Amino acid sequence: MTPAARVQTAIEILDTIAASAREGGPPADAIVAEAMRARRYAGSKDRRAIRGLVYDAIRAIRLAPKSGRAAMLTLAAADPEIAALFDGSPYGPAPIVGNEPRAERGLVAPHLMAMFDPLIGADETAVMLARAPLDLRANRLLSDRDTVAGLFADAQPIAGLADGVRLPPETAAVQDAAYSIGLFEVQDAASQHAALALDAAPQHNIVDLCAGAGGKTLAIAAATGDQADILAADTNRARLQQLAPRAHRAGATRIKTLLLNPGQEAAMLADRMGSADRVIVDAPCSGSGTWRRSPELRWRLTSARLERHVADQAKLFDLGAELVAPGGKLLYAVCSIIAREGRAQVDEFLTRHPGWTVDDGILPDGIGRPAGSGFLLTPGHDGCDGFFLARLTAPC
């Protein structure tokens, strides 16, 4: 492909990503992958260049653009080399004409930025769109951090995590044979901290209420030496089905899964009510803490969608509380930097549930910052995804 053809291909992919963001369709990675499958003639260098253009545009632009061309013109305005490729050549983009509309640069819309947790200063916002490192969790059931770190030339330990290993962005770690035999999992440091903050121990009865594909479930199983009974529940069949083979590969033998029907969660968990030593509610959220990895999530976030997330979080928070045994603990977690999804949710929960108390010291020294009744992790302060965590103890 010519350089101009790469730009035109990026424009076409951006058209699809922007439409998908507005309509709640597939994520950008899936769209890029499908676009590459449809263009088998593109070589590896072409694919890397196209992907780079697409994600450079996504990171630069605050809202879903009206067109992929408007997005790419924004890059062209700051890069003469890209601008020169709008030359009308075969398979390339048409020449730039007059004052064509360009997409607006920025992090997010101002009204959404105003919703950030007040701990987040202006100096942190740029880091939210930097390329994220690749974090691994050594699976202590089968390996250890030194062994995993020794597999990669650029590996570094992650502060505060005995199993954490950090690699440069986009390292192809899952292609290593050690991954296929369960020696490590790909898991951001914030997610690892969340699993450990649950304070789970061997012989505990644990419920992971929003388990998804089981990243935190597996981390909890490893932290308890595969000696705790864990129920991983979720309403998403496709994601939950990934857990069983992952658990087998990791050597985690005491995990059970439960597919919940939306709206019937409480009834399907009736036999578990008031019996769990530990419950983790990693609630669906805006994903605003993961923009480094999925920058197009900014394009998907609207006030209406945020309201739906907030309502769902409150319902799951309350359901999680019903599952906890007297004196047991509940960890509320969201990969969000928005105050309404974090500290405000805990404040409202405590109003609804008098007698519950908030735990202090749930993170290692120097990790995270107190945020209301919980703790906030951010890319700028902690070098990991944005996460809000709060652990609460049920009345006896």
N, C-alpha and C positions, 0 to 999 in steps of 0.2 A: 504494500500500500504506500502511496505517496504521503508525505506529511499533511498535505491539504485534505486527502481522503480520510486520514485519521481524525482531523478536526470535524469533518462533516459527520463521521460515524459517531463521534462524541456528542454532537448536537442532536442526532436522532435518538441516542440513548437517553440523553437528558430530557428530551420531550416525554419519553415514556416514564421516566422516574418522577418528573414533576406531576404528571397526570395521576400516577399511582399514589403519590403523597396526598394529593387533594382528595382522592376517592377512597383512601384506605386500602390500597392494593398491595402487591408484593413489595418487599424491601429492595433497596438499590442493588445490593449484592446479587440477589436472585435475578434481577433484570439485566445486570451486566453479564452475568454468566450465560443467560439465555441468548443475549445478543451476540456473544462470542461463539456460541454453538451454531447460531444461524450464519456466521461468517467464518466458516472453517478455512477459508482461503487466507485469513489473517495470520501472520506469523507471530511468534512469541514476542518479538520486539514491538510489533504493531499492537498487540493486546496490552502490553505494559504501558505503552504510550497513550492508548485510548483510555484505559482505566485511570491513568494519572490525570488526564485532562478532565474526565468526568468528575473525579473526586476533588480536584482543585477547584472546579466550578461550584460544587456543592458546598465545600468549606467556605468559599468566598461570599456566598449569597445568603441573605437572611431569610427570605421567603421563597416558596416554590415559584419559579419564574413563569411568565406567560408562555415562553417558548425556550427550547434548548438553544436557539440562536441568540436570544437575548442574554442567556447565561454565558455563552461563549464570548459574546461581544464584551461582556464585563471583563473577562480575562484579557481579551485582546486590547482593551483600553489601557491596560497596565503592562502589556508585553508586546513590543513591536514585532517580535518573531511570530507570534500567533496571529497578529493583525495582518502580516504579510501573506499568510496562508489563505485569507479570504480573497482568492485571486480568480475565481470563476473557472478554474481548471477542471477537467473531467473528474467527476466524483468528489470534487472539493466544494466548499461553500461559495455562494455567490459573493461578489465584491460588496464591501460595506458602502451603503448609500446614505449620504447626508446624516441626519440625526436619528438614526435608527434607535428604537427603545433598547435600553440596557437594564439588566436586573440590578437590584440595589444591593450593595455590599453591606455586611454587618453580621452580627452574631444571631440575634433574633429580633422580632418586633419589640419596640420599647415597652409595650404594656405587659409582655411576657417577661422581659428582663426585670421589670419592677416586682415580679413575683419571686425572684430568687431569694434564698435565705439571706437575711441581713448580714451574715458573716462574710459573704462573698463581695470582695471589693473590685473596683474597676481593673486593678492590676491582675486579677485572676482570669478575666474573661478570655483573653487571647489564648491561654493555655488550654481552654476547653475544646479548641478545634485543632490542637497540635496532634500529630500522629502518635498514637498510643504505643507503648512498648508491648511486647508479648509476655504475659506472666504465666508461669507454670506452677502447679502444685505437685510436689513430689508425693507420691502415694505411699504413705508410711506403712501400709499393709504389705507392700512388696518391695519398697525401696527407701531411699532417704535423699535429702537435699544434695549432699556431696556427690552421690552417684549420678543424679540427674544433671547437676551443674557440670560434671565432668564430660557430659556428652556434647556440650556446645562451647565453642571457643570464646564467645562473648558473654557468657553467663555471669550474672551477679546475684548475690543473695538479696532478698527483700527485707528491709528492716522490720522487726517486730513479728516476722513469720518464720517459724522454724522449718517450714516446708516450702517456702516461697523462693522461686528462681525467676529472674527477669532477663529477658532477651531483647535484642533490638526489634523495632517494628517490622512486622511482616516476615519474621523468621519462619521457615517452613518446618516447624518442630514436629507437627503431626506426621510428617513423612518419615521420621526416625522410627526404626524398628522398636525402640523402647516404648513408644506410645502404644503400638499395637498389642503389646503384652502387659499394658496397664501400669507401667512404672511411673507415669505422670499424667496429669490432666492439664488442659489449658484452662486457666481460671484467673481472672483479674484479682489483684491483691485485695481490693475492697470486698469482693465476694468471699475471699478466704477469711478476711477479718470477720465478716458477718457470720460465717459458719462457726468460728471459734467463739464469738461473742454469745452464742446460745448457751455456753457453759454446760454442754452435754457431757455425760459420764457413762462408763460401762454400766449395764443393767438398767439404764433409763428406758422408759417408754416414750418415744419421740414421734411427733407428727410434723411433717413438712407439708403445710397446707397448700402452698402454691409451688409445687416442686418443679414444674416444667420438665426439662430434660434431665434434671437431677444433679446439677453441678454442686449445689450446697448439700444435697442429700449424701452424695459420695464423700464430700469433705467431712461431714459429720460422722459418717461410718468409719472413716479413717481415724478421725480424732478420738473415737471411742474404742479403737482397736477391734472393730467389728463385733463388739460385745453389747451393743444396744439394739433394741427392737425399734425399727423405723418404719413408719407408714408414710409413703410419698403419695400425695393426692393432688389431682389437678383436673380441670375441665377440658384440657386440650389433649385429645387422644394422640395426635401425631407426635407431640413433644414427649408425653409421658411414655410412649412406646419405646423411646430411645433409651430409657433408663435401665431396663433389664439387661440388654447386652453390655451396656457400660458397666453395670454392677458386676456382671460375670467377669469381664476383663479386669476389673479392679480388685477382684477377690473379696467383694462385699457380699456376704451371704444372708444377712438378716434384714434386708429391705423388702417390704411388700408395697405394691402399688394399688391405688384405687382411683379409677376414672369416675369423676363426679359429674352428675348431670346438672347443668346450670339451673339455679333456682331450687334445687333439691339437695344442696350440700348438707344442710343440717340434718335432714332425715336420713341421708346415707351414712352420716357419721354418728348417728344416735347412740350406738353401742360404745362409742369412744368418749362420750361427754364426761368431763370431770375426772378423767383418768390419766391424762398425759403428764409426765414429769416435765417435759419441755415441748413447746410448740414454736415453730418459726412460721411467720407470715411474711413472705417475700412478695408483697402485693404488686399487682399490675400497676404501672405508673407511666408517667410521661417519658421515662427513659432519658431525661435531661442530663443525668450524670454520665451517660455513655456516648455523648455526642462526638467524642474523639474517635470512637469506633464506628458509629453509625450517624454521621453528620446529617443525613437526610431526615432524621427524626425531628429536627428543627422545623422542617417544612410541613410535618404532619401535625404539629402541636397547635391546636386552636383552643380558644376558651371553652367551647362546648365539649371537646374531647377531654380537656382537663377536668371539667366538672364531672364527667362520667367516671373518670379515674378516681376522683376524690370520694364519690359516693360508693364505688366498689370497694375502695380501701377501708372505709368505715365499716361496711358490712363484714368483710373478711376479718378485720381486727376484732369485732365483736364475736364472730364465730370462733376465732382462735381462742378467745378468752373462755368460751364455754367448754372447750376441750381440756383446759388446764386443770390439773388436780389441785386441791388446797395446798398452798405453799409452793406450787410449781411455778415455772417461769415461762414467759411469753416474749419472744423477740419479734419486734416489728421492724421490717426493713424495706426500703425502696431505693432503687437506683436513680434518685432524683435529687436535684438541688433546689427545688421549689418548696418554699416554706409551708404551703398549704398541704403538701403531700407528706411533710415531715413533722416538724415540731408542732404544727397546728393539729395534726391528726392525733398526736399523743395527748395534747391538752384536752381535746374534745373527748377522747376515750376516758381519761381520768375523771371527767365530769360525769360521764355516763356510768362509770364503774367505781364508785367510792370504795375505799378499802384496798385497792391495788396500790402498790408502791413502785417507785422507779429505782432501778439499780444504778449505782455509780461504778466507775472503773471497769467498764466492759471492754475497753481497748488498751493495748500496750501504751506505756508512757511515750508521749511525743507523737502519737498517732491520733488524728482527728481533733475536732474542737467541740466543746460543749455547745449544744444548740437547743435551748429550751430544756426539755426533759430528756433529750437524747444527745446524739453525737453526729457531727457532719464530717464526712471525708470528701475531699475535693482534689481534682488534678493538680491545682496550683499549690495547695498546702501539703498534700500527702503523696502526690505522684501516682495516684490510682484513679479509678473511676469515681464519679461523685456518688455518694451513698449516704443515706440517713439511717441510723440505727438507734433503737431504744429497747432496752430490756426491762420488763416489768415482772413483779412477783405477785402472785395471787394471794388474797387473804386466806388465812388458815381457818 
